[in-house]
């Protein structure tokens, strides 16, 4: 079994890389230790864990959590870990413009179900689980600063079969709402720009179809559960500023012009509000593991569903 000191050291390395305050490491330790033990136990259980889904609203810490899991399970437990984010499956701006023209203008903005290359995600996960020792799987990546998929030469190659695939994202494992739940707009964006519900009905229909095939590949689902939707803007704003700082200190700085202003970010988050609120309401009852987080993104409880 991986020791607490080893986990602590791995968390410290990720905190250094991601510029996370050292004080946060202590809050992270117990949660990550519990999660790592959970993953290792479930891999040896009667229903083997091969694909782990991690769901949580924007800015809550999914990427950091995933990096810690990958680091510890790879370096300390000897597992081959492949990580895929739904954010890396976003369609190109040209493909989203086509959707905007053919279905609804709001589909030009990346984020909601319907704006991802779901078939690519399904193919990649299946390849990772079936690959031979010498085979390589190209992992998709998306450049948010440029709002475009990364070119092929910037997409990492994963060699061999993955012992564990982690699929993380804000809507991972989501299910559709009832038709009646779509009737009333949840914010000004829906009220003013989707008055007839065409956009939200299209998004909802995607969740009943291709996305359920993708999410059906999950063996376990972890939910990082926020107490209040209102906290998400502050978390996402911090995420955007970290990205801006990273770009300004690198050769990728010209792409910073595509980063969002505070006003643009508020509008952007409205695209996610309906489904995020739906997830926060209904997913805790069916997720395999639920981590409750407070306003400061500290884990206050971990609830495990018994099968």
JOURJO-V290527 format. One record per residue. SS is DSSP state (~ for helix, > for strand, _ for the rest). OMEGA is omega in degrees with one decimal (none if undefined). NEAR is the number of other ideal C-beta (glycine too) atoms within 10 Angstrom. Layout:
SS & OMEGA & NEAR
SS & OMEGA & NEAR
This chain:
_ & 178.2 & 10
_ & -176.5 & 16
_ & 178.9 & 10
~ & 179.8 & 12
~ & 178.2 & 8
~ & 178.1 & 16
~ & 179.7 & 22
~ & 179.6 & 15
~ & 178.7 & 15
~ & 178.2 & 23
~ & 179.9 & 25
~ & 179.2 & 15
~ & 179.1 & 14
~ & 178.6 & 22
~ & 177.6 & 19
~ & -178.3 & 11
~ & -175.0 & 11
~ & 180.0 & 15
_ & 176.7 & 9
_ & -179.4 & 17
_ & -178.2 & 8
~ & -178.6 & 9
~ & -178.8 & 8
~ & -176.7 & 17
~ & -180.0 & 17
~ & 178.4 & 11
~ & -177.3 & 15
~ & -168.0 & 23
~ & -173.9 & 16
~ & 178.9 & 13
~ & -178.5 & 21
~ & 177.4 & 23
~ & 178.8 & 18
~ & -178.3 & 15
~ & 178.9 & 22
~ & 177.4 & 21
~ & 178.1 & 13
~ & -179.4 & 18
~ & -179.3 & 22
~ & 177.6 & 18
~ & -176.7 & 11
~ & 177.0 & 19
~ & -179.8 & 17
_ & -176.6 & 8
_ & -177.6 & 12
_ & 175.1 & 6
_ & -168.2 & 9
_ & 177.7 & 9
_ & 176.0 & 20
_ & -179.2 & 19
> & 179.7 & 22
> & 174.6 & 27
> & 176.3 & 23
> & -178.8 & 27
> & 176.1 & 26
> & -178.0 & 29
_ & -177.7 & 27
_ & 173.7 & 22
_ & -174.2 & 22
_ & 176.9 & 22
_ & -178.6 & 23
~ & -177.1 & 22
~ & 178.2 & 19
~ & 178.3 & 19
~ & -178.6 & 22
~ & 178.8 & 20
~ & 177.6 & 18
~ & 178.8 & 24
~ & -178.6 & 25
~ & -178.4 & 18
~ & -175.8 & 18
~ & -176.1 & 26
~ & 177.5 & 22
~ & -171.8 & 15
~ & -173.6 & 15
_ & 179.5 & 16
_ & 174.7 & 17
_ & -179.0 & 8
_ & 176.6 & 17
_ & -171.2 & 15
> & 174.2 & 21
> & -177.9 & 24
> & 177.3 & 21
> & 176.9 & 26
> & 174.8 & 22
~ & 177.3 & 25
~ & -179.9 & 19
~ & 178.3 & 23
~ & -179.2 & 24
> & 174.7 & 22
_ & 176.7 & 21
_ & 178.9 & 14
~ & 178.4 & 15
~ & 179.0 & 8
~ & 178.5 & 14
~ & 174.7 & 19
~ & 177.1 & 14
~ & 177.1 & 14
~ & -179.9 & 17
~ & -179.7 & 17
~ & -173.1 & 11
~ & -174.1 & 8
_ & -178.4 & 14
_ & -178.1 & 20
~ & -177.5 & 14
~ & 179.5 & 23
~ & 173.8 & 25
~ & 179.9 & 14
_ & -179.5 & 17
_ & 172.3 & 20
_ & -171.9 & 22
_ & 172.5 & 22
_ & -173.3 & 22
_ & 179.6 & 23
_ & 178.6 & 23
> & 171.9 & 24
_ & -175.0 & 19
~ & -179.7 & 21
~ & 178.2 & 12
~ & 179.7 & 17
~ & 179.1 & 24
~ & -179.3 & 18
~ & -178.0 & 12
~ & -179.2 & 22
~ & 179.4 & 21
~ & 178.0 & 14
~ & -179.0 & 17
~ & -177.2 & 23
~ & -174.9 & 17
~ & -172.2 & 11
_ & 172.2 & 17
_ & -175.1 & 9
_ & -175.2 & 7
_ & -178.2 & 7
_ & 178.5 & 14
> & 178.8 & 13
> & 179.0 & 22
> & -177.9 & 13
_ & -178.4 & 16
_ & 175.8 & 19
_ & -178.8 & 17
> & 179.1 & 21
> & -176.3 & 16
_ & 179.1 & 18
_ & 178.8 & 17
_ & -179.3 & 15
_ & -179.0 & 16
> & 172.2 & 17
> & 177.2 & 21
_ & 177.7 & 14
_ & -172.8 & 9
~ & -176.5 & 9
~ & 176.8 & 5
~ & 179.8 & 9
_ & -176.8 & 15
_ & 176.4 & 13
> & 177.9 & 9
> & -176.5 & 22
> & 174.9 & 13
_ & -179.1 & 15
_ & 177.9 & 17
_ & 172.2 & 23
_ & 179.3 & 18
> & 172.3 & 25
> & 175.5 & 24
> & 174.6 & 23
> & -177.8 & 26
> & 178.1 & 23
> & -173.2 & 22
_ & -177.8 & 24
_ & -179.2 & 24
_ & 179.3 & 26
_ & -177.1 & 24
_ & 174.6 & 22
_ & -176.2 & 17
_ & 172.4 & 19
_ & 173.6 & 20
_ & 180.0 & 8
~ & -178.6 & 10
~ & -179.1 & 7
~ & -178.2 & 13
~ & -169.3 & 18
_ & -175.5 & 9
_ & 176.5 & 9
_ & -178.7 & 17
_ & -179.7 & 18
_ & -176.9 & 15
~ & 179.3 & 11
~ & 179.5 & 20
~ & -178.2 & 20
~ & -172.3 & 11
~ & -173.3 & 9
~ & 177.3 & 15
_ & -173.3 & 20
_ & -178.1 & 10
_ & 174.7 & 8
_ & -177.2 & 16
~ & -178.3 & 14
~ & -176.8 & 23
~ & 175.6 & 22
~ & 177.6 & 14
~ & 179.0 & 18
~ & -179.2 & 27
~ & 179.6 & 23
~ & 177.5 & 14
~ & -179.1 & 19
~ & 178.3 & 20
~ & -176.0 & 12
_ & -170.8 & 12
~ & -178.2 & 18
~ & 178.3 & 25
~ & 173.3 & 15
~ & 178.0 & 12
~ & -177.7 & 22
~ & 176.7 & 23
_ & 177.4 & 10
_ & -178.1 & 16
_ & 173.1 & 21
_ & 177.2 & 17
> & -179.6 & 21
> & 175.7 & 21
> & 177.3 & 27
> & 168.7 & 24
> & -166.8 & 23
> & 176.2 & 22
> & 179.2 & 23
_ & -175.4 & 12
_ & 175.3 & 9
_ & -175.9 & 15
_ & 179.4 & 9
~ & -170.1 & 18
~ & 178.8 & 21
~ & -179.3 & 17
~ & 179.3 & 12
~ & -178.5 & 19
~ & 177.3 & 21
~ & 177.4 & 17
~ & 178.7 & 12
~ & -179.6 & 17
~ & -179.9 & 20
~ & 176.4 & 13
~ & 178.4 & 14
~ & 178.9 & 16
~ & 179.6 & 15
~ & 179.8 & 12
~ & -178.6 & 15
~ & -177.3 & 19
~ & -179.5 & 11
_ & -177.6 & 9
_ & 178.2 & 10
_ & -179.5 & 7
_ & -174.4 & 13
~ & 178.7 & 13
~ & 179.2 & 10
~ & -178.4 & 17
~ & 179.2 & 16
~ & -179.7 & 9
~ & 177.2 & 13
_ & -171.9 & 17
_ & 169.5 & 17
_ & 178.9 & 9
~ & -179.4 & 10
~ & 178.9 & 8
~ & 180.0 & 11
~ & 177.7 & 18
~ & 179.1 & 16
~ & 179.9 & 15
~ & -176.9 & 18
~ & 176.9 & 22
~ & 177.7 & 18
~ & -174.7 & 22
~ & -167.8 & 20
~ & -176.4 & 17
~ & -175.0 & 23
~ & 178.0 & 24
~ & 178.2 & 21
~ & 178.7 & 15
~ & 178.7 & 19
~ & -178.2 & 24
~ & 179.1 & 18
~ & -167.2 & 10
~ & -172.7 & 13
~ & -178.6 & 19
~ & -177.1 & 14
~ & -176.0 & 8
_ & 176.8 & 12
_ & -179.2 & 22
_ & -179.7 & 21
> & -179.8 & 20
> & 174.3 & 20
> & 178.2 & 22
> & -179.5 & 16
> & 179.0 & 21
_ & -177.2 & 13
_ & -179.2 & 12
_ & 179.8 & 9
_ & 174.1 & 20
_ & 179.8 & 13
> & -179.1 & 19
> & 179.5 & 12
> & 175.6 & 11
> & -177.9 & 15
> & -178.6 & 13
> & -179.8 & 11
_ & 177.2 & 13
_ & -177.4 & 4
_ & none & 8
